[in-house]
Amino acid sequence: MTEPRAGAGTWFRGAECGGPGLAVLVSVALAVGAASAETPEQRFAKALTFPTVSHESPAEFDARAFAAFLAWLEASYPHVRATLAHERVGAASLLYRWPGEDASLAPILLTAHLDVVPVPDPESWTHPPFAGTIADGFVWGRGALDDKAAVVATLEALERLAAEGFTPRRTLLVAFGHDEEVGGNAGAAALTRLLAERGARVWFSLDEGMAILEPGASSFAQLPLALIGVAEKGFLTVRLTAHAAGGHSSVPPPSTAIGRLARAVVRLEDHPLAARTSGVVSDMLRAVAPHTHGIQRLVLTWPDLFGPLIRAQLEKDPSSDAMVRTTTAVTMIDGGVKANVLPREASARVNFRLLPGDTSEAVVAHVREVIDDPEIEIAVETANEASPVADPRSEAFALLAEVIAQGAPDAVAVPALVLGGTDSTHYARISDNAFRFLPIRFDAKDLERIHGRDERISVENYLGAIDFYERLVRRAAGGDAVGAPPP
């Protein structure tokens, strides 16, 4: 990691990311020449014009797009560049360090990711997905919600603080991975390894994953909920394979490979893993309870006692059902080459999202027991266990809730379980408490825009995110919060 010297930071050259070429660098330099006259939302809109798309195939990595984006970030935030130590990690990830005055205090880690998902239908968008359009009070573009808002808002906040001469008491680390949308193995994983090699153990980390849900987007309370992800589900993919002799379809056996496989799939869908309301879900319900009324308040206050009733309600909707069980999803099936040929083999892939407390080993045992067919081959293709659970009773959680309340006093901060995956699956390895929260308010329609059509964020929401990160750094790194020293 390069430390700033003589008041100036160091940065990578564009060519190290695959080389954007002189024309790209010149255009970026010209584009940021008037950055000081731009508003924060205008700078953010510009960030959305760089098509930093992650693809499943590494061969499709667009080094030029990432290099241009990183060069723009360097030029757009000169006080960050001059004040924080910074370096590129791997193909296009970034790591910053703002040394604190008290080395005995464990650092904090702010994270986000630079990449976005592909856009399969750009012609159907109201505004082109990589145009960075500001219209109708919104900034439109791929990455507006997931997750460039966090990247650029964090840098805006740090730019403000560095410009005013803020000096942190606690060291601040900032990590931006470049491949979260495909698992983070080249980005966040590499950043985590590097930090671990340098002995970093952080007091808490903050990543994307949850947000403030407006009442219409939640069935638990009639007021906004600031959901702070304290854990995320694991990921397990199992391949089921049935074998048969094959032959001509005119003389079929009593059971074909496809028939045997189909029976196995039906058994799995008919026998899901058991639901439970313990752990993170129980903590969430108890935190929501004081803000409800009548029988709902009583039930949520005692989720263990009223578990069957709660589960019966949650199981009615797939999104809430997924909070209380390890889910089973048959996602791929393959078998047969011709309508009149009996296949010698048929296979299916089943994806499980693991509830904290459930292990891959236990789920595979469940699959074997439920299928109850020794002729079905069961193979694990991918297995990532559920994350550790951050402590919702910790000083770090209370601090985060306090900072949220300063900007959203109407919202109630509660612990929650992240159903999908984030880069925190990697950062949690060096964090005592890995939290997942994006300081943005969502209604039900906003949720549909993540990875979907017409992704956008309101200007008000975005400016509020900048304020959030500034308050968080002041509060957590500025000396008010002490926390535990590193072990």
C-alpha positions as CSV (number, residue, x, y, z in Angstrom):
1,M,0.0,0.0,0.0
2,T,1.4,3.4,-1.0
3,E,1.3,6.1,1.7
4,P,0.8,9.7,0.7
5,R,4.0,11.7,0.5
6,A,4.5,15.4,0.7
7,G,0.8,16.0,0.6
8,A,0.2,14.1,-2.6
9,G,-1.2,10.6,-3.1
10,T,-0.1,8.1,-5.6
11,W,-2.3,6.2,-8.1
12,F,-2.0,3.6,-10.8
13,R,-1.4,4.4,-14.4
14,G,-4.3,3.7,-16.8
15,A,-2.3,1.3,-18.8
16,E,-2.0,-1.0,-15.8
17,C,-5.7,-1.8,-16.2
18,G,-5.3,-2.9,-19.7
19,G,-4.6,0.6,-21.0
20,P,-7.5,2.9,-22.0
21,G,-5.3,4.5,-24.5
22,L,-4.3,8.2,-24.9
23,A,-7.6,9.2,-26.4
24,V,-9.6,7.8,-23.5
25,L,-7.3,9.4,-20.9
26,V,-7.5,12.8,-22.7
27,S,-11.3,12.6,-22.9
28,V,-11.5,11.7,-19.2
29,A,-9.1,14.6,-18.3
30,L,-11.2,17.0,-20.3
31,A,-14.5,15.7,-18.8
32,V,-13.3,16.3,-15.3
33,G,-11.7,19.6,-16.0
34,A,-14.8,21.4,-14.9
35,A,-15.5,19.0,-12.0
36,S,-15.3,21.7,-9.4
37,A,-18.3,23.4,-11.0
38,E,-20.4,20.3,-11.2
39,T,-22.9,19.3,-8.6
40,P,-22.6,15.9,-6.8
41,E,-25.5,14.4,-8.8
42,Q,-23.8,15.5,-12.0
43,R,-20.6,13.8,-11.1
44,F,-22.6,10.7,-10.1
45,A,-24.4,10.8,-13.4
46,K,-21.0,10.8,-15.2
47,A,-20.0,7.7,-13.2
48,L,-22.9,5.8,-14.7
49,T,-21.6,6.4,-18.2
50,F,-18.8,4.0,-17.8
51,P,-20.0,0.5,-18.8
52,T,-18.1,-1.5,-16.1
53,V,-20.1,-4.7,-16.8
54,S,-19.2,-8.0,-15.2
55,H,-19.7,-11.1,-17.4
56,E,-19.6,-14.7,-16.4
57,S,-16.7,-15.3,-18.9
58,P,-13.4,-13.6,-17.9
59,A,-12.7,-13.2,-21.6
60,E,-15.4,-10.6,-21.8
61,F,-13.9,-8.3,-19.2
62,D,-13.8,-4.8,-20.6
63,A,-10.4,-3.5,-19.3
64,R,-10.8,-0.2,-21.1
65,A,-14.1,0.7,-19.5
66,F,-12.8,-0.1,-16.0
67,A,-9.5,1.8,-16.7
68,A,-11.5,4.9,-17.8
69,F,-13.7,4.8,-14.8
70,L,-10.8,4.5,-12.4
71,A,-9.0,7.4,-14.1
72,W,-12.1,9.5,-13.8
73,L,-12.4,8.7,-10.1
74,E,-8.8,9.8,-9.6
75,A,-9.3,13.1,-11.3
76,S,-12.7,13.8,-9.8
77,Y,-11.7,13.6,-6.1
78,P,-8.3,15.4,-5.8
79,H,-8.5,15.8,-2.0
80,V,-9.0,12.0,-1.6
81,R,-6.1,11.4,-3.9
82,A,-3.9,13.8,-2.0
83,T,-4.8,12.7,1.5
84,L,-5.5,8.9,1.5
85,A,-3.1,6.2,0.7
86,H,-4.5,4.3,-2.3
87,E,-3.6,1.5,-4.6
88,R,-5.1,-0.8,-7.3
89,V,-5.5,-4.4,-6.4
90,G,-5.9,-7.1,-9.1
91,A,-7.4,-6.1,-12.5
92,A,-9.4,-3.1,-11.3
93,S,-10.2,-3.1,-7.6
94,L,-9.3,-0.2,-5.3
95,L,-8.1,0.0,-1.7
96,Y,-7.8,3.2,0.3
97,R,-6.3,3.8,3.8
98,W,-6.7,6.9,5.9
99,P,-4.4,6.4,8.9
100,G,-5.9,7.3,12.3
101,E,-4.1,9.0,15.1
102,D,-4.6,6.1,17.5
103,A,-3.1,2.9,16.2
104,S,-4.6,0.9,19.2
105,L,-8.1,1.3,17.7
106,A,-9.3,-1.3,15.3
107,P,-10.1,0.2,11.8
108,I,-13.4,0.5,10.2
109,L,-14.0,-0.7,6.6
110,L,-16.4,0.8,4.1
111,T,-16.9,-1.3,0.9
112,A,-18.9,-1.2,-2.4
113,H,-18.4,-2.5,-5.9
114,L,-17.5,-0.9,-9.2
115,D,-19.1,-3.4,-11.5
116,V,-22.7,-3.7,-12.8
117,V,-24.8,-6.4,-14.4
118,P,-25.4,-6.5,-18.1
119,V,-28.3,-4.8,-19.8
120,P,-30.1,-7.3,-22.1
121,D,-32.7,-4.9,-23.3
122,P,-31.3,-1.3,-23.6
123,E,-33.8,-0.2,-26.1
124,S,-36.6,-0.7,-23.6
125,W,-35.2,1.8,-21.1
126,T,-36.8,5.2,-20.7
127,H,-33.3,6.7,-20.8
128,P,-30.3,4.8,-22.2
129,P,-28.7,2.7,-19.4
130,F,-25.2,4.2,-19.8
131,A,-26.1,7.8,-20.7
132,G,-26.1,9.1,-17.1
133,T,-29.3,11.0,-17.5
134,I,-30.7,13.4,-14.9
135,A,-34.4,13.8,-15.4
136,D,-37.6,14.2,-13.4
137,G,-35.7,14.4,-10.1
138,F,-33.8,11.1,-10.7
139,V,-30.4,10.0,-11.9
140,W,-30.9,7.1,-14.4
141,G,-28.6,4.4,-15.4
142,R,-27.2,0.9,-14.8
143,G,-25.5,0.9,-11.4
144,A,-27.6,3.8,-10.0
145,L,-28.8,1.5,-7.2
146,D,-26.4,-1.4,-7.4
147,D,-23.8,-0.3,-6.5
148,K,-22.2,2.9,-7.9
149,A,-24.3,5.1,-5.6
150,A,-22.3,3.7,-2.6
151,V,-19.0,4.0,-4.4
152,V,-19.4,7.6,-5.5
153,A,-21.3,8.8,-2.4
154,T,-18.5,7.5,-0.2
155,L,-15.9,9.3,-2.2
156,E,-18.0,12.5,-2.2
157,A,-18.1,12.3,1.6
158,L,-14.4,11.6,1.9
159,E,-13.6,14.5,-0.4
160,R,-15.6,16.9,1.8
161,L,-13.8,15.6,4.9
162,A,-10.4,15.8,3.4
163,A,-11.0,19.2,2.0
164,E,-11.8,20.6,5.4
165,G,-8.8,19.0,7.0
166,F,-10.6,16.3,9.0
167,T,-8.2,14.0,10.8
168,P,-9.5,10.5,11.8
169,R,-8.6,9.1,15.2
170,R,-9.4,5.6,14.0
171,T,-8.0,4.3,10.8
172,L,-10.5,4.2,7.9
173,L,-10.2,1.5,5.1
174,V,-12.2,1.7,1.9
175,A,-12.4,-1.2,-0.5
176,F,-14.0,-1.2,-3.9
177,G,-14.1,-4.6,-5.7
178,H,-14.6,-4.9,-9.4
179,D,-16.4,-8.3,-9.8
180,E,-19.0,-8.6,-7.1
181,E,-21.7,-9.4,-9.6
182,V,-19.9,-12.7,-10.5
183,G,-18.8,-13.6,-7.0
184,G,-16.1,-11.2,-6.0
185,N,-13.3,-13.8,-6.2
186,A,-10.9,-11.5,-8.1
187,G,-12.0,-8.4,-6.3
188,A,-13.2,-8.5,-2.7
189,A,-11.5,-11.9,-2.1
190,A,-8.1,-10.4,-3.2
191,L,-8.7,-7.3,-1.2
192,T,-9.5,-9.4,1.9
193,R,-6.4,-11.5,1.4
194,L,-4.3,-8.4,1.1
195,L,-5.7,-6.8,4.2
196,A,-5.4,-10.1,6.2
197,E,-1.7,-10.4,5.1
198,R,-1.2,-6.9,6.5
199,G,-2.8,-7.9,9.8
200,A,-6.0,-6.0,9.5
201,R,-8.9,-7.0,11.8
202,V,-11.6,-4.4,11.5
203,W,-14.1,-3.3,14.2
204,F,-16.9,-3.3,11.7
205,S,-17.4,-3.3,7.9
206,L,-20.2,-1.8,5.9
207,D,-21.3,-3.1,2.5
208,E,-24.5,-3.0,0.4
209,G,-27.2,-5.6,1.0
210,M,-30.1,-3.9,2.7
211,A,-31.7,-0.4,2.8
212,I,-34.5,1.6,4.2
213,L,-37.8,0.1,3.1
214,E,-40.9,2.3,3.0
215,P,-44.1,0.8,4.5
216,G,-45.4,-0.4,1.2
217,A,-42.3,-2.5,0.7
218,S,-42.6,-4.3,4.0
219,S,-45.4,-6.3,5.6
220,F,-44.0,-6.1,9.1
221,A,-44.7,-2.6,10.2
222,Q,-46.5,0.5,9.0
223,L,-43.4,2.7,9.2
224,P,-40.1,2.7,7.4
225,L,-37.6,0.0,8.4
226,A,-33.9,0.5,8.2
227,L,-32.9,-3.1,7.6
228,I,-29.2,-3.7,8.6
229,G,-28.0,-7.0,7.2
230,V,-26.2,-8.8,9.9
231,A,-25.7,-12.0,7.9
232,E,-26.3,-13.4,4.4
233,K,-27.3,-16.8,3.2
234,G,-25.0,-19.4,1.8
235,F,-25.0,-20.9,-1.7
236,L,-25.1,-24.5,-2.6
237,T,-25.6,-26.1,-6.0
238,V,-26.1,-29.8,-6.3
239,R,-26.2,-31.8,-9.5
240,L,-28.5,-34.8,-9.7
241,T,-27.8,-37.4,-12.4
242,A,-29.8,-40.4,-13.5
243,H,-28.4,-43.1,-15.8
244,A,-30.1,-45.6,-18.0
245,A,-29.3,-48.1,-20.8
246,G,-30.7,-45.9,-23.5
247,G,-32.2,-47.3,-26.7
248,H,-35.1,-46.7,-29.1
249,S,-38.3,-45.0,-27.8
250,S,-40.5,-47.7,-29.4
251,V,-39.5,-50.1,-26.7
252,P,-39.2,-48.1,-23.5
253,P,-38.4,-49.6,-20.1
254,P,-40.8,-49.0,-17.2
255,S,-38.7,-46.0,-16.1
256,T,-36.4,-43.8,-18.2
257,A,-33.5,-41.7,-16.9
258,I,-35.7,-38.6,-17.3
259,G,-38.5,-40.2,-15.4
260,R,-36.3,-41.3,-12.6
261,L,-34.8,-37.8,-12.4
262,A,-38.3,-36.2,-12.5
263,R,-39.4,-38.2,-9.5
264,A,-36.3,-37.0,-7.6
265,V,-37.0,-33.4,-8.4
266,V,-40.7,-33.7,-7.4
267,R,-39.7,-35.2,-4.1
268,L,-37.3,-32.4,-3.3
269,E,-39.9,-29.7,-4.1
270,D,-42.5,-31.6,-2.1
271,H,-40.2,-31.8,0.9
272,P,-38.5,-28.4,1.5
273,L,-36.2,-28.0,4.4
274,A,-37.8,-27.0,7.7
275,A,-38.6,-23.4,8.4
276,R,-37.5,-21.7,11.6
277,T,-37.8,-18.3,13.2
278,S,-34.8,-18.4,15.4
279,G,-31.6,-16.4,15.0
280,V,-31.5,-13.3,12.8
281,V,-35.3,-13.5,12.0
282,S,-36.2,-13.7,15.6
283,D,-34.0,-10.7,16.4
284,M,-35.6,-8.7,13.6
285,L,-39.2,-9.5,14.6
286,R,-38.4,-8.5,18.2
287,A,-36.9,-5.2,17.1
288,V,-40.0,-4.5,14.9
289,A,-42.5,-5.5,17.6
290,P,-42.5,-2.2,19.7
291,H,-43.6,-0.4,16.5
292,T,-46.7,-2.5,15.9
293,H,-50.0,-2.8,17.7
294,G,-52.4,-5.3,19.2
295,I,-52.1,-9.0,18.5
296,Q,-49.3,-8.4,16.0
297,R,-47.2,-6.8,18.7
298,L,-47.8,-9.7,21.1
299,V,-46.8,-12.3,18.4
300,L,-43.7,-10.5,17.2
301,T,-42.5,-9.9,20.8
302,W,-42.5,-13.7,21.4
303,P,-41.4,-15.2,18.0
304,D,-40.2,-18.4,19.6
305,L,-43.6,-19.0,21.4
306,F,-45.6,-18.0,18.3
307,G,-43.3,-19.6,15.8
308,P,-45.9,-21.8,14.0
309,L,-48.2,-18.8,13.6
310,I,-45.4,-16.6,12.3
311,R,-44.1,-19.2,9.9
312,A,-47.6,-19.8,8.5
313,Q,-47.9,-16.2,7.6
314,L,-44.4,-15.8,6.2
315,E,-44.7,-19.0,4.1
316,K,-47.5,-17.4,2.1
317,D,-45.1,-15.2,0.1
318,P,-41.8,-16.5,-1.5
319,S,-39.8,-13.4,-0.4
320,S,-40.7,-13.8,3.2
321,D,-40.6,-17.6,3.2
322,A,-37.0,-17.4,2.1
323,M,-36.2,-15.6,5.3
324,V,-37.1,-18.6,7.5
325,R,-35.8,-21.6,5.6
326,T,-33.0,-22.9,3.4
327,T,-34.7,-22.6,0.0
328,T,-34.8,-25.3,-2.8
329,A,-34.8,-24.2,-6.4
330,V,-34.4,-26.5,-9.4
331,T,-32.8,-24.2,-11.9
332,M,-31.4,-26.3,-14.8
333,I,-32.3,-29.6,-16.4
334,D,-30.7,-31.5,-19.2
335,G,-31.4,-34.8,-20.9
336,G,-32.2,-36.3,-24.3
337,V,-30.9,-35.6,-27.8
338,K,-33.8,-36.7,-30.0
339,A,-37.5,-37.3,-29.6
340,N,-37.3,-41.1,-30.5
341,V,-34.1,-41.8,-28.6
342,L,-34.0,-42.9,-24.9
343,P,-31.3,-40.8,-23.1
344,R,-28.5,-42.6,-21.4
345,E,-28.3,-39.8,-18.9
346,A,-30.4,-36.9,-17.5
347,S,-29.3,-34.3,-15.0
348,A,-30.7,-31.4,-13.0
349,R,-29.1,-28.7,-11.0
350,V,-30.7,-27.6,-7.7
351,N,-29.7,-24.4,-6.0
352,F,-30.1,-24.0,-2.2
353,R,-29.7,-20.8,-0.3
354,L,-28.5,-21.7,3.1
355,L,-30.0,-20.3,6.2
356,P,-27.4,-19.5,8.9
357,G,-27.2,-22.6,11.0
358,D,-27.7,-25.0,8.1
359,T,-24.6,-26.5,6.5
360,S,-23.9,-27.8,3.0
361,E,-23.2,-31.2,4.5
362,A,-26.6,-31.3,6.2
363,V,-28.4,-30.1,3.1
364,V,-26.8,-32.8,1.0
365,A,-27.8,-35.4,3.6
366,H,-31.4,-34.0,3.3
367,V,-31.3,-34.4,-0.5
368,R,-30.1,-38.0,-0.2
369,E,-32.8,-38.9,2.3
370,V,-35.6,-37.2,0.5
371,I,-34.8,-38.6,-3.0
372,D,-34.2,-42.1,-1.5
373,D,-32.9,-43.5,-4.7
374,P,-29.4,-45.0,-4.8
375,E,-29.4,-44.9,-8.6
376,I,-29.4,-41.0,-8.5
377,E,-25.9,-39.6,-8.5
378,I,-25.6,-36.6,-6.2
379,A,-22.6,-34.3,-6.7
380,V,-21.8,-30.9,-5.1
381,E,-20.8,-28.3,-7.7
382,T,-20.6,-25.2,-5.6
383,A,-20.7,-24.8,-1.8
384,N,-20.4,-21.5,0.1
385,E,-21.6,-21.6,3.7
386,A,-23.8,-19.0,5.2
387,S,-21.9,-16.0,6.6
388,P,-21.1,-15.4,10.3
389,V,-23.8,-13.4,12.1
390,A,-22.9,-9.9,13.2
391,D,-24.0,-8.9,16.7
392,P,-27.1,-6.7,16.7
393,R,-26.5,-5.9,20.4
394,S,-22.9,-4.6,19.7
395,E,-21.7,-1.1,20.1
396,A,-21.0,-1.0,16.4
397,F,-24.6,-1.9,15.5
398,A,-25.8,0.8,17.9
399,L,-23.5,3.4,16.3
400,L,-24.7,2.5,12.9
401,A,-28.4,2.8,14.0
402,E,-27.7,6.1,15.5
403,V,-26.1,7.5,12.3
404,I,-29.1,6.2,10.3
405,A,-31.5,7.9,12.7
406,Q,-29.8,11.2,12.2
407,G,-30.7,11.2,8.6
408,A,-33.9,9.2,8.7
409,P,-35.5,9.8,12.1
410,D,-38.8,8.2,11.0
411,A,-37.1,4.8,10.3
412,V,-36.5,2.0,12.8
413,A,-33.2,0.2,12.5
414,V,-33.5,-3.5,12.8
415,P,-31.2,-6.5,12.1
416,A,-32.1,-8.5,9.0
417,L,-30.9,-11.4,6.8
418,V,-29.6,-10.8,3.3
419,L,-31.1,-13.4,1.0
420,G,-28.7,-12.8,-1.9
421,G,-24.9,-12.5,-2.0
422,T,-22.6,-9.6,-1.4
423,D,-18.9,-9.0,-1.2
424,S,-19.2,-9.2,2.6
425,T,-19.0,-12.9,2.2
426,H,-15.3,-12.2,1.8
427,Y,-14.9,-9.1,4.0
428,A,-16.5,-10.9,7.0
429,R,-13.4,-12.9,7.3
430,I,-11.5,-9.9,8.7
431,S,-14.4,-8.1,10.4
432,D,-15.7,-8.5,13.9
433,N,-19.1,-7.3,12.6
434,A,-19.9,-7.3,8.9
435,F,-23.0,-5.1,8.3
436,R,-24.8,-4.7,5.0
437,F,-26.8,-1.5,4.5
438,L,-27.1,1.0,1.7
439,P,-28.4,4.4,2.9
440,I,-31.1,4.7,0.4
441,R,-34.9,4.5,0.7
442,F,-36.8,2.0,-1.4
443,D,-40.4,1.5,-2.1
444,A,-41.8,-1.7,-3.7
445,K,-41.3,-0.5,-7.3
446,D,-37.7,0.6,-6.6
447,L,-36.8,-3.0,-5.6
448,E,-37.9,-4.2,-9.1
449,R,-35.3,-1.9,-10.7
450,I,-32.3,-3.6,-9.1
451,H,-30.8,-5.6,-12.0
452,G,-33.9,-4.7,-13.9
453,R,-35.1,-2.1,-16.4
454,D,-34.9,1.7,-15.7
455,E,-32.6,1.5,-12.8
456,R,-32.5,5.0,-11.1
457,I,-32.1,6.8,-7.8
458,S,-33.7,10.1,-6.8
459,V,-31.4,13.0,-6.4
460,E,-32.7,13.5,-2.9
461,N,-31.8,9.9,-2.1
462,Y,-28.3,10.2,-3.5
463,L,-27.5,13.4,-1.7
464,G,-28.8,11.8,1.5
465,A,-26.3,8.9,1.0
466,I,-23.4,11.3,0.8
467,D,-24.5,12.9,4.1
468,F,-24.8,9.4,5.7
469,Y,-21.3,8.4,4.8
470,E,-19.9,11.7,6.0
471,R,-21.7,11.4,9.4
472,L,-20.6,7.8,9.7
473,V,-17.0,8.6,9.2
474,R,-17.1,11.5,11.6
475,R,-18.9,9.4,14.3
476,A,-17.0,6.1,13.9
477,A,-13.5,7.3,12.9
478,G,-13.5,10.8,14.3
479,G,-13.0,10.0,17.9
480,D,-16.5,9.9,19.4
481,A,-16.7,6.1,19.1
482,V,-14.1,4.1,20.9
483,G,-15.0,0.5,20.5
484,A,-12.8,-2.5,21.2
485,P,-9.1,-2.4,20.4
486,P,-7.9,-5.1,17.9
487,P,-7.3,-8.5,19.5
